[in-house]
Amino acid sequence: MASPTLGVAGFPPSFFETKYRRDRLNGPEWLDEIGLDLLELQMTYGPRTKPETAEKYRERAERFGITLTVHGSYYTVFTSPKQDVIDRSLKRFETTCSLAAKAGASRVVLHPGSAFGDREGALARFIENIDRFIRSALPDGVDVYPETAGKLAQLGSLAEILAICREVERCRPCVDFGHLHARQLSELDTDNGWTFTTVEDYLGAFEWLERHVEPEDRPLVHFHVTPIQYGPKGEISHRRYGERISAEDADGDRFVEGEPWLPEATQLAEAVAKNGYPAWVVCEAGNTQDKGALAMKQAYLAASG
């Protein structure tokens, strides 16, 4: 059974308190020192990394045995009904994927974007535009990972993500358990029942994926996890790993003062150990993603016996 590949989204504050200070190129060495395996480079506000910097990331990652992935820009919106938005998105995403290839990252995560009040139309537009991009501009060795969304107004239920991946070659699912948990108030049939409060909930999700994802594609599914606050419209904010609900945020129903924010990353790690799922998991806990990823590693090792 292969061990999971565990890591962080971007650079938590603790990185900048080390001897490396603000030199992000030392991220792979830092992760190797603390015992993690994966760094998801954040291009969420645009692909601003220089090509030569991406190549240096590749060199450092290879030297220290760290896997690199990339998170694409929030401003890449292939669901838009406006052609000028699509054109800018295509150009932006081409730059992002080119930088990912230079960095040696095989996975680029992408938020599908708003549903614009028409889920079927937005899904059709996304499939058309991402397929056109992949056929014309996606570098070899890089796959696109549409991500489940945390806000109900966004395209990105699990069923929608899997529909995209069935239709478009080189699209793979990015399953964000925090986002799925935040969608639990949805009235959409595709979202009902997806909450994550126990190890068994994750095992159920793995079993579901095994029924709906081709066997050869299961090792290619990408996971995110973060404790999350949500409301009637879905995601509100990512919370810190281990943070407990304050009196200010408690509502006496979903959020009880003193209880931890969910999902709990260690429960996911235990499920991975029990199921043997060949997972790549990125922790996105607010400013504590390294703490969450290290707790996952400890929980996995303990559950593996």
Secondary structure, DSSP 4 states (H G I P E B T S, - for coil): -PPPEEEEES--HHHHTSTTTT-GGGHHHHHHHHT--EEEEE-TT-----HHHHHHHHHHHHHHT-EEEEE--TT--TT-S-HHHHHHHHHHHHHHHHHHHHHT--EEEE---B-TT-HHHHHHHHHHHHHHHHHHHPPTT-EEEEB--SBTTBS--HHHHHHHHHHSTTB--EEEHHHHHHGGG---TTTTT---SSHHHHHHHHHHHHHHS-GGGGGG-EEEE--EEEETTEEEEE--TT-B--TTT--SSSS-TTSBPSS-HHHHHHHHHHHT---EEEE--TTTHHHHHHHHHHHHHHHH-
